[in-house]
Amino acid sequence: MQFKKYTKQRNGSIQGLRSFKDTLPKNIKKFISKRGQIYSETLNNWRHIVGENLFKVCYPKSYKNSNKFGVSTLTIMVRRGNEVDLEYSKKEIITRMNTFFEDQVVEKIKLTSFNDERKIIVEKNDLNLNVTNNKFKDKISNVKNEKIKKSLLELTKVFKEK
């Protein structure tokens, strides 16, 4: 490749195919890189921003920049049951993020709750322990249909309780 001296955008440019980011003007490139890195920097420093207690129960899902129709919004996924704790610390998270980035980056926080998947796995393992006899346990484990297997396990669980 040859180097040419174009004075329209930059002093030196490479002739041939260029990446998209090299064709943009410098001031737009700064704006895009600044706004694009907010979410990745938030992910990297999430423990520092929210603190140790909230770090265990939530994580940032997405970041939406402000435009003429809406404000900049950070969407946070929260484990079910801990929404109230995060709701009370919304303003503190907003101020910490804005001081971290030294700019008005987040104006609004949306919360989305999710179930903890580890509890579901533990419940499935507990169902196998509730089978009354070993011969029933072997027969139920040979059933191929998962729905029927699950309902049979529930039935033996009810019999054991009575």
CYANA upper distance limits for C-alpha pairs under 8 A (distance plus 0.5 A):
  1 MET  CA     14 ILE  CA      7.24
  1 MET  CA     15 GLN  CA      6.66
  1 MET  CA     16 GLY  CA      7.47
  2 GLN  CA     14 ILE  CA      6.74
  2 GLN  CA     15 GLN  CA      6.28
  3 PHE  CA     12 GLY  CA      7.11
  3 PHE  CA     13 SER  CA      6.45
  3 PHE  CA     14 ILE  CA      5.53
  3 PHE  CA     15 GLN  CA      6.73
  4 LYS  CA     12 GLY  CA      6.50
  4 LYS  CA     13 SER  CA      6.31
  4 LYS  CA     14 ILE  CA      6.96
  4 LYS  CA     15 GLN  CA      7.17
  5 LYS  CA     11 ASN  CA      6.23
  5 LYS  CA     12 GLY  CA      5.44
  5 LYS  CA     13 SER  CA      7.11
  6 TYR  CA     10 ARG  CA      6.89
  6 TYR  CA     11 ASN  CA      6.26
  6 TYR  CA     12 GLY  CA      6.71
  6 TYR  CA     13 SER  CA      7.33
  7 THR  CA     11 ASN  CA      5.87
  7 THR  CA     12 GLY  CA      8.37
  9 GLN  CA     25 PRO  CA      7.14
 14 ILE  CA     18 ARG  CA      7.94
 18 ARG  CA     22 ASP  CA      6.90
 18 ARG  CA     23 THR  CA      7.58
 19 SER  CA     23 THR  CA      7.43
 20 PHE  CA     24 LEU  CA      7.37
 21 LYS  CA     29 LYS  CA      7.50
 24 LEU  CA     28 ILE  CA      7.14
 24 LEU  CA     29 LYS  CA      6.68
 25 PRO  CA     29 LYS  CA      6.73
 26 LYS  CA     30 LYS  CA      6.79
 27 ASN  CA     31 PHE  CA      6.97
 28 ILE  CA     32 ILE  CA      6.69
 29 LYS  CA     33 SER  CA      6.58
 30 LYS  CA     34 LYS  CA      6.51
 31 PHE  CA     35 ARG  CA      6.74
 32 ILE  CA     36 GLY  CA      6.33
 33 SER  CA     37 GLN  CA      6.53
 34 LYS  CA     38 ILE  CA      7.23
 35 ARG  CA     65 ASN  CA      7.91
 36 GLY  CA     40 SER  CA      8.19
 37 GLN  CA     41 GLU  CA      6.42
 38 ILE  CA     42 THR  CA      6.50
 38 ILE  CA     63 TYR  CA      8.40
 39 TYR  CA     43 LEU  CA      6.73
 39 TYR  CA     62 SER  CA      7.60
 39 TYR  CA     63 TYR  CA      6.43
 40 SER  CA     44 ASN  CA      6.76
 41 GLU  CA     45 ASN  CA      6.62
 42 THR  CA     46 TRP  CA      6.02
 42 THR  CA     49 ILE  CA      8.48
 42 THR  CA     60 PRO  CA      8.18
 42 THR  CA     97 MET  CA      8.49
 43 LEU  CA     59 TYR  CA      8.40
 43 LEU  CA     60 PRO  CA      7.31
 45 ASN  CA     49 ILE  CA      6.77
 46 TRP  CA     50 VAL  CA      6.67
 46 TRP  CA     51 GLY  CA      8.43
 46 TRP  CA     55 PHE  CA      7.54
 46 TRP  CA     59 TYR  CA      7.92
 46 TRP  CA     60 PRO  CA      8.37
 47 ARG  CA     51 GLY  CA      5.89
 47 ARG  CA     52 GLU  CA      6.57
 47 ARG  CA     55 PHE  CA      5.95
 48 HIS  CA     52 GLU  CA      8.23
 49 ILE  CA     93 ILE  CA      7.18
 49 ILE  CA     96 ARG  CA      6.56
 49 ILE  CA     97 MET  CA      7.05
 49 ILE  CA    100 PHE  CA      8.49
 50 VAL  CA     54 LEU  CA      6.46
 50 VAL  CA     55 PHE  CA      6.74
 50 VAL  CA     93 ILE  CA      6.61
 50 VAL  CA     96 ARG  CA      8.49
 51 GLY  CA     55 PHE  CA      6.51
 52 GLU  CA     56 LYS  CA      7.18
 53 ASN  CA     57 VAL  CA      7.86
 54 LEU  CA     58 CYS  CA      6.58
 54 LEU  CA     85 ASP  CA      8.44
 54 LEU  CA     86 LEU  CA      7.69
 55 PHE  CA     59 TYR  CA      7.30
 57 VAL  CA     78 VAL  CA      6.42
 57 VAL  CA     79 ARG  CA      5.88
 57 VAL  CA     82 ASN  CA      7.48
 58 CYS  CA     76 ILE  CA      7.17
 58 CYS  CA     77 MET  CA      5.92
 58 CYS  CA     78 VAL  CA      4.89
 58 CYS  CA     79 ARG  CA      6.72
 59 TYR  CA     76 ILE  CA      6.18
 59 TYR  CA     77 MET  CA      5.95
 59 TYR  CA     78 VAL  CA      7.38
 60 PRO  CA     74 LEU  CA      7.60
 60 PRO  CA     75 THR  CA      6.49
 60 PRO  CA     76 ILE  CA      4.83
 60 PRO  CA     77 MET  CA      6.58
 61 LYS  CA     74 LEU  CA      8.15
 61 LYS  CA     75 THR  CA      5.89
 61 LYS  CA     76 ILE  CA      5.74
 61 LYS  CA     77 MET  CA      6.44
 62 SER  CA     74 LEU  CA      6.51
 62 SER  CA     75 THR  CA      5.69
 62 SER  CA     76 ILE  CA      7.74
 63 TYR  CA     72 SER  CA      7.99
 63 TYR  CA     73 THR  CA      6.38
 63 TYR  CA     74 LEU  CA      5.10
 63 TYR  CA     75 THR  CA      6.75
 64 LYS  CA     72 SER  CA      5.98
 64 LYS  CA     73 THR  CA      5.67
 64 LYS  CA     74 LEU  CA      6.93
 65 ASN  CA     71 VAL  CA      7.47
 65 ASN  CA     72 SER  CA      4.95
 65 ASN  CA     73 THR  CA      7.18
 66 SER  CA     70 GLY  CA      6.13
 66 SER  CA     71 VAL  CA      4.79
 66 SER  CA     72 SER  CA      4.51
 66 SER  CA     73 THR  CA      7.91
 67 ASN  CA     71 VAL  CA      6.96
 67 ASN  CA     72 SER  CA      8.11
 71 VAL  CA    107 GLU  CA      6.80
 71 VAL  CA    108 LYS  CA      7.52
 72 SER  CA    105 VAL  CA      7.36
 72 SER  CA    106 VAL  CA      5.87
 72 SER  CA    107 GLU  CA      6.05
 72 SER  CA    108 LYS  CA      6.92
 73 THR  CA    106 VAL  CA      6.42
 73 THR  CA    107 GLU  CA      6.73
 73 THR  CA    108 LYS  CA      5.34
 73 THR  CA    109 ILE  CA      6.05
 73 THR  CA    110 LYS  CA      7.47
 74 LEU  CA    106 VAL  CA      7.13
 74 LEU  CA    108 LYS  CA      7.01
 74 LEU  CA    109 ILE  CA      5.42
 74 LEU  CA    110 LYS  CA      6.72
 75 THR  CA    109 ILE  CA      6.38
 75 THR  CA    110 LYS  CA      5.20
 75 THR  CA    111 LEU  CA      6.42
 75 THR  CA    112 THR  CA      7.67
 76 ILE  CA    109 ILE  CA      7.72
 76 ILE  CA    110 LYS  CA      6.69
 76 ILE  CA    111 LEU  CA      5.57
 76 ILE  CA    112 THR  CA      6.60
 77 MET  CA    111 LEU  CA      6.58
 77 MET  CA    112 THR  CA      5.33
 77 MET  CA    113 SER  CA      6.04
 77 MET  CA    114 PHE  CA      7.27
 78 VAL  CA     82 ASN  CA      7.12
 78 VAL  CA     83 GLU  CA      6.73
 78 VAL  CA     86 LEU  CA      8.37
 78 VAL  CA    111 LEU  CA      7.20
 78 VAL  CA    112 THR  CA      6.47
 78 VAL  CA    113 SER  CA      5.09
 78 VAL  CA    114 PHE  CA      6.66
 79 ARG  CA     83 GLU  CA      7.76
 79 ARG  CA    113 SER  CA      6.03
 79 ARG  CA    114 PHE  CA      5.65
 79 ARG  CA    115 ASN  CA      6.46
 79 ARG  CA    116 ASP  CA      6.81
 80 ARG  CA    113 SER  CA      5.87
 80 ARG  CA    114 PHE  CA      6.03
 80 ARG  CA    115 ASN  CA      6.06
 80 ARG  CA    116 ASP  CA      7.80
 82 ASN  CA     86 LEU  CA      7.22
 83 GLU  CA     87 GLU  CA      6.48
 83 GLU  CA    111 LEU  CA      8.09
 83 GLU  CA    113 SER  CA      7.69
 84 VAL  CA     88 TYR  CA      6.78
 85 ASP  CA     89 SER  CA      7.09
 86 LEU  CA     90 LYS  CA      6.64
 89 SER  CA     93 ILE  CA      6.71
 90 LYS  CA     94 ILE  CA      6.75
 90 LYS  CA    109 ILE  CA      7.31
 91 LYS  CA     95 THR  CA      6.74
 92 GLU  CA     96 ARG  CA      6.59
 93 ILE  CA     97 MET  CA      6.57
 94 ILE  CA     98 ASN  CA      6.66
 94 ILE  CA    106 VAL  CA      6.51
 94 ILE  CA    107 GLU  CA      7.35
 94 ILE  CA    108 LYS  CA      8.05
 94 ILE  CA    109 ILE  CA      8.21
 95 THR  CA     99 THR  CA      6.59
 96 ARG  CA    100 PHE  CA      6.45
 97 MET  CA    101 PHE  CA      6.71
 97 MET  CA    105 VAL  CA      7.67
 97 MET  CA    106 VAL  CA      7.54
 98 ASN  CA    102 GLU  CA      6.16
 98 ASN  CA    103 ASP  CA      5.91
 98 ASN  CA    104 GLN  CA      5.84
 98 ASN  CA    105 VAL  CA      6.07
 98 ASN  CA    106 VAL  CA      7.08
 99 THR  CA    103 ASP  CA      7.29
101 PHE  CA    105 VAL  CA      7.58
116 ASP  CA    120 ILE  CA      8.01
117 GLU  CA    121 ILE  CA      7.24
118 ARG  CA    122 VAL  CA      6.97
119 LYS  CA    123 GLU  CA      6.83
120 ILE  CA    124 LYS  CA      6.96
121 ILE  CA    125 ASN  CA      7.02
122 VAL  CA    126 ASP  CA      6.79
123 GLU  CA    127 LEU  CA      6.88
124 LYS  CA    128 ASN  CA      7.52
125 ASN  CA    129 LEU  CA      7.55
126 ASP  CA    130 ASN  CA      7.25
127 LEU  CA    131 VAL  CA      7.86
127 LEU  CA    153 LEU  CA      6.93
127 LEU  CA    154 GLU  CA      7.89
127 LEU  CA    157 LYS  CA      8.05
128 ASN  CA    137 LYS  CA      8.32
128 ASN  CA    153 LEU  CA      7.58
130 ASN  CA    153 LEU  CA      8.03
130 ASN  CA    156 THR  CA      7.59
130 ASN  CA    157 LYS  CA      5.95
130 ASN  CA    160 LYS  CA      7.89
131 VAL  CA    136 PHE  CA      7.63
131 VAL  CA    137 LYS  CA      6.48
131 VAL  CA    153 LEU  CA      7.02
131 VAL  CA    156 THR  CA      6.12
131 VAL  CA    157 LYS  CA      6.80
131 VAL  CA    160 LYS  CA      8.22
132 THR  CA    136 PHE  CA      7.68
132 THR  CA    137 LYS  CA      8.08
132 THR  CA    156 THR  CA      6.97
132 THR  CA    157 LYS  CA      8.16
132 THR  CA    160 LYS  CA      6.87
133 ASN  CA    137 LYS  CA      6.74
134 ASN  CA    138 ASP  CA      6.68
135 LYS  CA    139 LYS  CA      6.79
136 PHE  CA    140 ILE  CA      6.48
137 LYS  CA    141 SER  CA      6.63
138 ASP  CA    142 ASN  CA      6.97
139 LYS  CA    143 VAL  CA      7.44
140 ILE  CA    149 LYS  CA      6.61
140 ILE  CA    152 LEU  CA      7.61
140 ILE  CA    153 LEU  CA      8.13
141 SER  CA    149 LYS  CA      7.77
143 VAL  CA    148 ILE  CA      8.01
143 VAL  CA    149 LYS  CA      6.58
144 LYS  CA    149 LYS  CA      7.97
145 ASN  CA    149 LYS  CA      6.71
146 GLU  CA    150 LYS  CA      6.56
147 LYS  CA    151 SER  CA      6.71
148 ILE  CA    152 LEU  CA      6.61
149 LYS  CA    153 LEU  CA      6.77
150 LYS  CA    154 GLU  CA      6.81
151 SER  CA    155 LEU  CA      6.67
152 LEU  CA    156 THR  CA      6.79
153 LEU  CA    157 LYS  CA      6.66
154 GLU  CA    158 VAL  CA      6.83
155 LEU  CA    159 PHE  CA      6.87
156 THR  CA    160 LYS  CA      6.63
157 LYS  CA    161 GLU  CA      6.93
158 VAL  CA    162 LYS  CA      7.05
